[in-house]
Amino acid sequence: MTDVDQIMIADLGQKMEVNLHGIRSMEELRKILSQYINDLVNHDFGKLVTLLYRVDVSEKNLKENLQSRTENAGSIIADMIIERQLQKKKTRNQYKSNKDIPEDEKW
């Protein structure tokens, strides 16, 4: 796993208020998130909703995925959280590496 992935995981752990240190693969991240989310579904649904808002998971997409997929809710939501983090990483890299902006037009 790259340093950028480790930064993404650390950021995600902070937003979700869960310890994700020592994660070595995306599959391991998915497994831990899935278990954590299943626990929230069963014991603290309000906290889960707050965390999904903080991570910026689309409510519409969440409802669609929960209705159309057969896996447990924790796995579905974990996949969506990871996908959202990867989208944000891609967007940041896209705009960070845009060196075509002339110096006098930069902010």
C-alpha atoms as one frame of an Amber mdcrd trajectory, in Angstrom:
protein
   0.000   0.000   0.000   1.360   3.441  -0.883   1.947   6.374   1.437  -1.008
   8.136  -0.182  -3.260   5.175   0.654  -1.995   5.250   4.244  -2.834   8.959
   4.445  -6.308   8.250   3.057  -6.814   5.476   5.627  -5.609   7.697   8.484
  -7.981  10.454   7.344 -10.843   7.987   7.121 -10.068   6.608  10.575 -10.140
  10.100  12.024 -13.448  10.973  10.342 -15.053   7.709  11.409 -13.519   7.774
  14.895 -12.066   4.270  14.531  -8.488   3.043  14.803  -7.299   1.992  11.339
  -3.548   2.019  12.052  -1.652  -0.964  10.721  -4.014  -1.662   7.802  -1.967
  -3.274   5.031  -4.508  -3.814   2.257  -7.810  -2.540   0.944  -9.375  -5.937
   1.693  -8.303  -5.648   5.329  -9.721  -2.111   5.428 -12.992  -3.371   3.961
 -13.238  -6.161   6.529 -12.596  -3.888   9.520 -14.962  -1.185   8.255 -17.655
  -3.762   7.535 -17.488  -5.128  11.081 -17.473  -1.629  12.582 -20.423  -0.520
  10.464 -22.437  -3.647  11.302 -21.855  -2.862  14.978 -23.091   0.707  14.431
 -26.165  -0.535  12.541 -27.051  -2.714  15.519 -26.066  -0.445  18.408 -25.693
   3.214  17.368 -27.494   3.991  14.117 -27.400   7.737  14.783 -23.609   7.673
  14.914 -23.536   5.744  11.627 -25.662   8.400   9.932 -23.382  11.139  11.256
 -20.288   9.315  10.023 -21.770   8.740   6.564 -22.500  12.458   6.363 -18.955
  13.290   7.495 -17.413  10.954   4.899 -19.836  12.327   2.261 -21.562   9.136
   1.114 -24.537   9.836  -1.158 -27.808   9.005   0.594 -29.497   8.239  -2.727
 -26.738   5.830  -3.814 -26.724   4.244  -0.372 -30.449   3.488  -0.536 -30.135
   2.108  -4.070 -27.209  -0.151  -3.134 -28.877  -1.429   0.034 -31.980  -2.350
  -1.973 -30.242  -3.898  -4.986 -27.307  -5.807  -3.444 -27.569  -8.992  -1.417
 -24.509  -8.613   0.849 -24.855  -7.482   4.437 -25.272  -3.761   5.050 -21.827
  -3.376   6.627 -20.057  -4.692   3.519 -22.131  -2.530   1.185 -21.549   0.622
   3.213 -17.831  -0.156   3.651 -17.484  -0.495  -0.134 -19.249   2.817  -0.635
 -17.052   4.591   1.924 -13.861   3.245   0.338 -15.101   4.168  -3.138 -15.931
   7.702  -1.969 -12.475   8.116  -0.429 -10.856   6.928  -3.675 -12.990   9.390
  -5.671 -11.878  12.257  -3.428  -8.242  11.168  -3.747  -8.533  11.093  -7.543
 -10.145  14.536  -7.642  -7.482  16.045  -5.365  -4.707  14.590  -7.503  -6.355
  15.827 -10.681  -6.495  19.414  -9.476  -3.224  19.330  -7.550  -1.239  18.281
 -10.599  -2.751  20.861 -12.950   0.390  22.792 -13.852  -1.096  24.303 -17.000
  -2.314  27.359 -15.099  -0.161  30.401 -15.846   1.534  31.906 -12.761  -0.348
  35.203 -13.072  -3.714  33.380 -12.965  -2.998  31.306  -9.864  -4.559  32.381
  -6.585
